[in-house]
């Protein structure tokens, strides 16, 4: 099947994977124009080659009723072809908060974890996704904006390893406009994700503003960047081959710094990335590869660099070694304490709340007075730890609390244990850091005194 037969640039699964035509395929099916066209093409392919085909759809729990409509559309449409559609209903917003990821990152993690589980359970070695030429261009621009190397310029590959199988992209050479035209010509109904038009997502900003601007410079931007991507991929394949040959000659504990420094820069970068991947099972960002190269150029014995994934690069005896970083990250437990009349104990000390000018005397000996304020509050008070997105209006500006704490110069453990006193209107007082505009009063109101406990600062530990 090719463009002459289908009217669209479609690369059959067996040509992409090198596996037999009858190899089972799992389709990532969102219901959008791209995956709708791919479902139609793969159904024809399945009929021609007797290829087992299954669809998979994920409801990310982001768009409410609209997402439920898409879910039912995918199940119904797959059934029209006699294809089973497995569905996952997920609460991505909650999971994103739990894992401290962006919605985009968490949604991708959930999707591919679901796809992998289906492939393992059903013994399906191929996952087909409907990425197209526009997606490939968007990804390259996104990578450049983040600061990438040659690997980032390669953008989306037509095929890549995934678990024990492969991800294939049969529509990667087709443009979005070609795919939509194909759907229209074949009367293929599809759904449209309303969030695709919101420019507060990175990729949507690229799609709706940056690419149209590039098209004004050259309408053939997709074809031109496709050639660049191909050249970058060929160059990377050559460099990886050189890196593999170098590593195959190396043995023992560590690699000589002199040998690494003698390599061409691109090959050295690739070698460092492979060494890190072997130690951490993760990919290294370009900024860290650059930092490693600088460490090597200096070549000082005993120097080290901490890398993501608790990996440490160390120069010892003239060799570069990757080890597990023995240091533990600082960890802190969140807290939330409703403030009542009298002494309120906190992880970092205590807050005395009183409506009288005279404070009670029962203050523990190991507590030290830090700051006191008299305030007017809106509703009950609570003292809690920092939350993502916290802001406070002080000195005529709305400031991010995280940045205010950073500006104090306090050690990290003290910053995260410092209480945020809040009322119904939000953050009211951060002892020694900020007081909400208009909250302070000279008479009446509530008198708050914060006492620090030096011993409690050991709660954030190394």
C-alpha positions, 0 to 999 in steps of 0.5 A, spaced: 500 500 500 502 506 498 500 513 495 498 511 489 493 506 492 491 510 498 491 517 496 496 518 502 503 517 504 502 511 508 508 506 509 506 499 511 507 496 518 512 490 515 516 495 511 517 499 517 518 494 522 522 488 517 517 483 520 512 479 517 505 482 514 501 478 519 505 481 525 499 483 530 499 491 531 496 495 536 493 502 534 493 508 539 486 511 537 484 518 539 479 519 534 482 525 531 483 526 524 490 522 524 488 516 528 482 516 524 485 515 517 490 510 520 485 506 523 481 506 516 488 504 512 490 499 517 483 496 517 484 495 509 491 493 511 489 488 516 484 485 511 489 484 505 494 481 510 490 478 515 494 482 520 491 482 527 489 489 529 487 492 536 485 499 538 487 503 544 484 509 547 485 513 553 480 518 556 485 523 560 480 525 565 481 533 562 475 535 558 469 532 561 463 530 557 467 532 551 472 526 552 467 521 554 464 523 547 470 521 544 471 515 548 464 512 545 466 515 538 472 511 538 469 504 541 463 505 536 468 507 530 473 501 531 467 496 532 464 498 525 471 495 522 470 489 527 476 491 531 476 491 539 478 498 542 481 497 549 479 503 553 483 506 559 479 512 564 485 516 567 485 522 572 491 525 569 490 532 573 491 528 579 496 524 577 500 530 574 500 533 581 502 527 585 508 526 580 509 533 580 509 533 572 506 537 567 499 535 564 502 534 557 508 529 560 503 525 565 498 524 559 504 521 555 506 517 561 499 514 562 498 513 555 504 509 553 504 505 560 497 503 558 499 501 551 505 497 553 501 493 558 496 491 552 502 489 548 505 485 553 498 482 555 496 480 548 503 479 545 503 484 540 510 487 538 508 493 534 504 500 536 502 504 531 501 511 532 498 517 527 504 522 528 505 526 521 509 531 518 507 536 522 508 533 528 515 532 526 516 539 525 513 541 531 517 536 535 524 539 532 522 546 533 520 544 541 527 541 541 531 547 539 527 551 543 529 547 549 536 547 547 538 540 544 543 537 540 543 532 534 539 527 537 533 533 538 534 535 531 532 528 529 525 529 531 520 523 531 523 517 528 519 513 523 520 507 528 524 506 534 524 500 540 518 500 545 519 495 551 520 488 547 517 491 541 517 497 536 513 503 535 511 505 528 509 511 525 506 509 518 503 517 516 510 520 518 511 523 511 504 525 510 502 532 512 496 534 516 492 537 510 493 531 506 490 527 512 484 531 513 483 531 505 483 524 506 478 523 511 474 528 507 474 524 501 473 517 504 467 520 509 471 518 515 468 522 521 473 524 526 473 528 533 476 534 535 480 536 541 478 543 543 485 543 547 488 543 541 486 550 540 489 553 546 496 556 546 498 555 553 500 549 551 507 549 548 506 544 542 499 548 541 503 555 541 508 552 536 502 549 531 498 555 531 503 561 531 510 559 530 509 554 524 504 559 520 510 564 521 515 560 518 510 558 512 510 565 511 517 565 510 517 559 506 511 554 504 515 548 503 517 548 510 515 541 512 519 538 506 525 542 507 525 540 515 524 533 513 531 533 509 534 536 515 531 531 519 534 526 515 541 529 514 541 529 522 539 522 523 544 519 518 549 523 521 547 521 528 547 514 526 554 515 523 556 518 530 553 512 534 557 507 530 564 511 532 561 511 539 560 504 539 566 502 536 570 506 541 566 503 547 567 496 545 575 497 545 574 500 552 574 495 558 575 496 566 573 500 571 572 507 568 575 510 561 581 514 561 580 522 561 585 523 555 582 518 551 575 521 551 578 528 550 582 526 544 575 524 541 571 529 536 566 533 540 560 529 537 563 522 538 565 524 545 558 527 547 555 520 544 560 516 548 558 520 555 550 519 553 551 512 552 555 511 559 550 515 563 544 511 560 548 505 562 549 507 569 542 510 570 537 507 564 535 514 562 537 519 557 542 525 558 539 532 557 544 536 552 546 541 558 548 535 562 553 533 556 556 540 556 557 540 563 560 533 563 565 535 557 567 541 561 569 536 567 573 532 562 577 538 559 579 540 566 581 533 568 582 535 575 583 528 579 577 528 585 572 533 581 565 530 580 558 532 577 552 530 580 547 528 574 539 526 574 537 520 577 542 520 583 548 519 578 555 522 580 560 522 574 567 522 578 574 523 575 579 518 579 586 516 577 585 519 570 579 516 569 572 518 568 567 513 572 559 513 573 557 511 580 550 512 584 550 518 588 550 516 595 547 523 597 540 523 599 535 528 596 532 533 601 525 530 603 520 534 607 513 532 610 508 537 608 504 540 614 497 543 615 495 546 622 489 549 624 491 555 629 487 556 635 487 560 641 494 559 645 500 555 643 500 551 636 506 547 635 509 546 628 514 542 625 519 548 625 517 551 632 510 554 634 505 560 633 502 563 639 495 566 637 492 570 642 486 576 642 490 579 648 496 584 648 499 580 653 502 573 651 501 567 655 508 564 659 508 557 657 513 557 651 518 551 651 525 553 653 528 551 646 523 556 642 526 562 640 522 568 638 522 570 631 517 575 629 510 578 631 504 581 628 497 584 629 493 582 623 485 582 621 484 575 618 478 573 613 476 567 616 479 561 620 487 561 620 491 555 618 499 554 618 501 550 612 507 548 608 508 551 601 504 549 595 505 549 588 503 556 585 502 560 592 502 567 591 502 573 596 500 580 595 505 584 599 509 591 597 504 593 592 505 586 588 503 579 587 509 575 588 510 568 588 512 565 595 517 560 592 521 566 589 520 570 596 523 564 600 529 563 595 530 571 596 531 570 603 538 566 602 535 561 608 538 554 607 533 549 603 531 545 609 529 552 613 525 555 607 520 549 606 519 548 614 517 556 614 510 556 616 505 560 611 499 562 615 493 563 611 486 565 611 480 564 606 483 569 602 490 565 601 497 567 604 496 572 609 503 572 613 510 568 612 514 570 618 520 574 617 518 574 609 512 577 607 505 580 610 499 581 606 498 588 604 492 591 608 492 585 613 496 589 619 492 593 624 494 597 630 488 595 634 484 589 635 484 583 631 489 577 632 496 577 635 501 572 632 508 570 635 512 565 631 517 562 635 523 558 631 525 551 634 533 550 632 532 542 633 526 542 628 530 544 622 533 537 622 527 535 619 529 536 612 535 531 612 540 529 607 
